[in-house]
């Protein structure tokens, strides 16, 4: 049983795998959460800009129909 406990303390059982200290694991997990929040914000920005672009494209034909034709200018 002691050998199994010792292996458990050494890591996940993979011979070449390094053991990561708990403090470093917490820092890495916090970084992942921070990056996930940033990704969420950027995703929202993209969605907002796509909607704005769609609205602008929808208004473009209206604006073009109200502007004088290129052949009508003096």
Buried (B, 14 or more C-beta within 10 A) or exposed (E): EEEEEEEEEEEEEEEEEEEEEEEEEEEEEEEEEEEEEEEEEEEEEEEEEEEEEEEEEEEEEEEEEEEEEEEEEE
